[in-house]
Amino acid sequence: MSGKRALVVGSGAGGAVCAFELATAGWDVTVIEEGGAFALEDYGQSAERAMALLYRHRGMTPLLGANPIAYVEGCCVGGSTEINSGFWRRTPDATLDEWATDYDLRGASAGDLEPHFVWAEAALHVGLHAGKWPTSTALFAHGATTLGWAHHEVPRIAPNCRGTNRCASGCPTGAKQGVSQSLLPRAQAAGARLLTHARVHQIHGDAPHAQRVEILRHEPGQPPQTEWLTADAVFLACGATETPALLRRSGIHHNIGDSLQIHPMLKVLAEFPSSVGGLSSVLPLVQITEFAPDISLGGSYLTPGHAAVLLADNWPQGRDVMTRLDRVAAYYVAVRGRGHGSVRPATADATRSTLRYAMAPQDVELLTQGLRHLARVLFAAGALAVHTGVTSMPTLTSAQHAERALHAPLRADSLNLSTVHAFASCPIGERQAKTAANSFGKLWGWQNLILADASCLPSSPGVNPQATVMALARRNVRAWISDHAATR
Ligand SMILES: Cc1cc2nc3c(=O)[nH]c(=O)nc-3n(C[C@H](O)[C@H](O)[C@H](O)COP(=O)(O)OP(=O)(O)OC[C@H]3O[C@@H](n4cnc5c(N)ncnc54)[C@H](O)[C@@H]3O)c2cc1C
């Protein structure tokens, strides 16, 4: 099998799985990554520095629309896994059933995915928090227990988390296992090469065979260069926004970049009577699943900068809160978005994409309901006040106050939304009219272009997506490897 060259574009959750599986199976693998490679010493820096090193466009990749949504993703070796919170949720059975029915997605039942989850959980050391729960977690769990709502601690990819509260700047202790710490070194040990500061601009070839990729190299301190690499197969793992942009730049359009989905999220700050360690411990670890799959409630990462942004819209009320941040923790409501978005390469700049998302009316209703539930559980947890970040909404001071303020759907344009979960921009399944690729990620009309990242989820999973991304990527790449071995 050696001598067959696979190119893996992107080194995040999906790309690392591909690199490892292909290299282990004896393929000649090159991983091409737009961002740089960093060591643990580079991690855990200020938000500003981390954004410059690890994030796409320094964290400025908004989803445009009537109600713009702040979105960020990783751009470095390891992709978004380097800056994420490490929460691990397997795809719910109901989502998989829906994908089988609506997209005719084959070979992705709970039983089919089980071995891939088991493998990834062992490879990444997924587990529960080893130490005592931080106060912000214990209070949230207490609120849910008081109300009798289903909740649980979410396992994380951070077996020895020391609670430095640096997840989004790259974990400086290495406890949170981004794939630069876990799978990529194993792929490299098996022979995979890693090209950094290398953005794949286009894929060239005559359908059904992609033949080579055009790469823009931009090593720091060096003049930009264009390079070409030939390939027997190209695995697309640039993530939900950049995979469709690359395909469209390459003239490939069928159901590409037309169906981006997200989990729209509203964050709140809850203020408690005494210190909760919101800035000095790991983010709250419990999720409330009482209203799943449509609404999920959980804990969010907090820094003074994040707090200031959330309070900015109601600054006269919020200003004082900045002096009491030790008593504050951040929580969120996220919904399984029903709206749709698109990805298009920007016309004026080959390094940028234009992202759009139109909220569905149902998204706004669910966010309002979810915010009401969130306020209720936080007051049951003992909060004195909840700062919602909703424009013009006064600070909520009791559960009754929240009921009154949130009895009718909020105005969409009052919601200061963000998201870190994007997917489904190139959906897979056998329904060719609504998918970009077959059930195992092979693009329609192409023999050797395979999707292996968040873009290929048929729709929103309703839970944190990394586990689903890795399971589908592994299933897609192993199907390719086995088909190839069989036809040789
Ligand atoms: C702040 C944050 C917190 C999150 N928290 C969680 C969480 O707790 N749990 C969870 O399950 N999920 C979480 N996620 C989401 C999760 O990290 C992603 O769903 C997952 O990493 C997506 O994997 P991917 O392979 O599709 O893309 P990524 O992991 O983003 O990797 C894509 C890579 O491709 C590279 N690339 C893009 N275009 C090109 C190109 N043209 N040429 C070369 N390289 C390119 C990028 O630089 C990037 O490194 C979070 C995300 C963020 C940003």
The ligand as a MOL file (V3000), in Angstrom:
LIG
                    3D

  0  0  0     0  0            999 V3000
M  V30 BEGIN CTAB
M  V30 COUNTS 53 58 0 0 0
M  V30 BEGIN ATOM
M  V30 1 C -13.9200 28.1480 21.6500 0
M  V30 2 C -14.4890 26.8050 21.2270 0
M  V30 3 C -15.0140 25.9490 22.2070 0
M  V30 4 C -15.5580 24.7150 21.8280 0
M  V30 5 N -15.9250 23.8150 22.8040 0
M  V30 6 C -16.2820 22.5680 22.4530 0
M  V30 7 C -16.4950 21.5720 23.4460 0
M  V30 8 O -16.3180 21.7980 24.6470 0
M  V30 9 N -16.8930 20.3370 23.0220 0
M  V30 10 C -17.0960 20.0460 21.6940 0
M  V30 11 O -17.5250 18.9250 21.3970 0
M  V30 12 N -16.8530 20.9500 20.7390 0
M  V30 13 C -16.4240 22.1940 21.0790 0
M  V30 14 N -16.1090 23.0950 20.1110 0
M  V30 15 C -16.2810 22.6960 18.6950 0
M  V30 16 C -15.2100 21.7050 18.2210 0
M  V30 17 O -13.9210 22.1320 18.6270 0
M  V30 18 C -15.3150 21.6010 16.6960 0
M  V30 19 O -16.6200 21.1460 16.3670 0
M  V30 20 C -14.3010 20.6440 16.0710 0
M  V30 21 O -12.9840 20.9810 16.4240 0
M  V30 22 C -14.4550 20.6970 14.5450 0
M  V30 23 O -13.4760 19.8550 13.9600 0
M  V30 24 P -13.0380 20.0920 12.4560 0
M  V30 25 O -12.0180 19.0810 12.1380 0
M  V30 26 O -14.2570 20.1870 11.6210 0
M  V30 27 O -12.4110 21.5820 12.4310 0
M  V30 28 P -11.2230 22.2120 13.2610 0
M  V30 29 O -10.9440 21.4120 14.4920 0
M  V30 30 O -11.5640 23.6480 13.4630 0
M  V30 31 O -9.9470 22.1030 12.3020 0
M  V30 32 C -9.9150 22.7020 11.0240 0
M  V30 33 C -8.4610 23.0300 10.6740 0
M  V30 34 O -8.3620 23.2380 9.2680 0
M  V30 35 C -7.4720 24.3090 9.0300 0
M  V30 36 N -7.7890 24.8810 7.7030 0
M  V30 37 C -8.9200 25.5340 7.3440 0
M  V30 38 N -8.8740 25.8620 6.0400 0
M  V30 39 C -7.6930 25.4030 5.5610 0
M  V30 40 C -7.0790 25.4320 4.2660 0
M  V30 41 N -7.6920 25.9850 3.1960 0
M  V30 42 N -5.8450 24.8790 4.1190 0
M  V30 43 C -5.2160 24.2950 5.1960 0
M  V30 44 N -5.7630 24.2470 6.4440 0
M  V30 45 C -6.9940 24.7820 6.6190 0
M  V30 46 C -7.7600 25.2710 10.1720 0
M  V30 47 O -6.6910 26.1800 10.3530 0
M  V30 48 C -7.9540 24.3030 11.3340 0
M  V30 49 O -6.7380 24.0550 11.9970 0
M  V30 50 C -15.5930 24.3430 20.4440 0
M  V30 51 C -15.0810 25.2050 19.4810 0
M  V30 52 C -14.5150 26.4210 19.8580 0
M  V30 53 C -13.9660 27.3310 18.7900 0
M  V30 END ATOM
M  V30 BEGIN BOND
M  V30 1 1 1 2
M  V30 2 1 2 3
M  V30 3 2 2 52
M  V30 4 2 3 4
M  V30 5 1 4 5
M  V30 6 1 4 50
M  V30 7 2 5 6
M  V30 8 1 6 7
M  V30 9 1 6 13
M  V30 10 2 7 8
M  V30 11 1 7 9
M  V30 12 1 9 10
M  V30 13 2 10 11
M  V30 14 1 10 12
M  V30 15 2 12 13
M  V30 16 1 13 14
M  V30 17 1 14 15
M  V30 18 1 14 50
M  V30 19 1 15 16
M  V30 20 1 16 17
M  V30 21 1 16 18
M  V30 22 1 18 19
M  V30 23 1 18 20
M  V30 24 1 20 21
M  V30 25 1 20 22
M  V30 26 1 22 23
M  V30 27 1 23 24
M  V30 28 2 24 25
M  V30 29 1 24 26
M  V30 30 1 24 27
M  V30 31 1 27 28
M  V30 32 2 28 29
M  V30 33 1 28 30
M  V30 34 1 28 31
M  V30 35 1 31 32
M  V30 36 1 32 33
M  V30 37 1 33 34
M  V30 38 1 33 48
M  V30 39 1 34 35
M  V30 40 1 35 36
M  V30 41 1 35 46
M  V30 42 1 36 37
M  V30 43 1 36 45
M  V30 44 2 37 38
M  V30 45 1 38 39
M  V30 46 1 39 40
M  V30 47 2 39 45
M  V30 48 1 40 41
M  V30 49 2 40 42
M  V30 50 1 42 43
M  V30 51 2 43 44
M  V30 52 1 44 45
M  V30 53 1 46 47
M  V30 54 1 46 48
M  V30 55 1 48 49
M  V30 56 2 50 51
M  V30 57 1 51 52
M  V30 58 1 52 53
M  V30 END BOND
M  V30 END CTAB
M  END
